[in-house]
Amino acid sequence: MVAGSVGAGDSFGGYRAQLVETLRGKGVRDLAVLHAVQQVPRHLFIPQAVRHRAYEDSALPIGAGQTISQPYVQARSIELARLGGHERVLEIGTGSGYQTALLSLVAESVFSVERVPALAQQAREALQSLGLRNVTVLVGDGTLGWRPFAPYDAILVAAASPNVPEPLVDQLAPGGRLIIPLGSRESQELTLVRRTADGIQTSVVADVRFVPLLGEFGFRGS
């Protein structure tokens, strides 16, 4: 894990503290997750045109038809993964890299897959600027996962799928947790998938709205 220099020396600490209190008020209780939100400068992962809204609890456009998700949804998703700092995590949909940065502070290593090359490069640059060394970003079809580094203790999918991509289930470690929005392009349910000794178990967490997960085991087309 990386700590200390992240979020230090900027003038947005007060805004991050307010965001932490907002998330706490909405029910986020994991102290490590809240600490990560306090540390990571979200404004560095937001396009300049909407940077003044960086610490609102809302989704924002990041280009290429993609969005950075609402901080509450990201914090809740990470909380559902129940990370203790020693896990290997797979993230599908790097986007701007903000959730990737949060994960890097609460897990041992993060492997993130992004379909759009320009977004992947921007995310790499932002993550490197913060000195985060336990993160690797790959350009590719996220529905295929990232098999060379499997199995993963947790998999977080930041785009909506009509079903759980089979390769992701295959790459989930025993006892692992997969958090994914499932449903149509218009509406979905954030779903927790667990690999237990009795098989795969799923439970619905909340109604959400994400961009579609495109790929061989997701939605087809643009």
Secondary structure, DSSP 8 states (H G I E B T S, - for coil): ---SSTTTTSS-HHHHHHHHHHHHHTT---HHHHHHHHHS-GGGGS-GGGGGGTTSSS-EEEETTEEE--HHHHHHHHHHHT--S--EEEEE--TTSHHHHHHHHHSSEEEEEES-HHHHHHHHHHHHHTT--SEEEEES-GGG--GGG--EEEEEE-SBBSS--HHHHHTEEEEEEEEEEEE-SS-EEEEEEEEETTEEEEEEEEEE---B-BSTTSB---
